[in-house]
């Protein structure tokens, strides 16, 4: 299974988002630190979910990292998050 699919599956399960967009942005980082020729090293994620209601920015980021798990986070070089209710 691709990292992109793993990210999508774990976030859907954890947050039941009304909007979820996971973009593999690795190619635009070619030549930068952490780039992997195999791809799937840099991601942009946009989530809109009621699960974030009442959470501040830091709590939302922690929740996403927790949902993805240390195993998956450890295989990703960069993760840009756009999180809102």
N, C-alpha and C positions, 0 to 999 in steps of 0.2 A: 504494500500500500504506500502511496506517495505521502510525503510530509504534508502537502496541501490537503489531501483527503483526511489525514489524521487530525489536522487542526480543525477542519470543518466539522468532522464527526464529534470531536470532544467538545467543541463550543456549542454545537446544537444540543447535545445531550445535557450540558451543564446549564445553559441559559435559555433555551427555547426562543431564540431571537426572532423578531419579526423581520429583521434585515441582517444578513451576514454576507460579507464579501471578503474573500481571502485571495490576495494577489501575490504570486511569486514574482518578486521584483529583482531576483538574483542577477539576471543578465545586465541590468543597468549598473551593477556594481563590479563588473569585470575589471580586474586589475587592482581592486581595493582589498583591504584586509578582510579576511574571512571568506572571500569568494571561493567557490568550489566549482570546478568544471562540470561536476555532476548536476549542478543546479540546486534549487531548493535550499538556499542558505539565507536569503533575505526575504522577508514577508511584510506586506502591509495588510492589516486586518481592520475592517470596519464592522462594528456590531451595534445594533439598536435593539434593546431589550428592557422590559419592565423590571427584570431582575436587578438592574443597576439603580433603581429608584432608591433614594436616600443614601447612596454611597457617594463619597467624594472621589476625586480623580485617582488618588493613590489606592483606595480600597477597590476600585474597579480594576485597576491594573493588577493588583494582588490576586483578585478573584480569577482573572483570566489566566495568569501564570499558574495558579493552583489548579484550574481546570485542565490546562494543557499538561501539567505534570513535569517534574524535573527531568524525566527521561527524554521527553520531546523537546523541551526548552534547551536541553544540553546539546541537541543536534541542530539547533538553529543559531546562526551567527547574529542576525538582527531581526527584531520584531517591532514594527511601528504599529501603535494601537490608536484607533479613533473610536472611542467608546461613549455611548450616550443612551438615554432612556428612549 
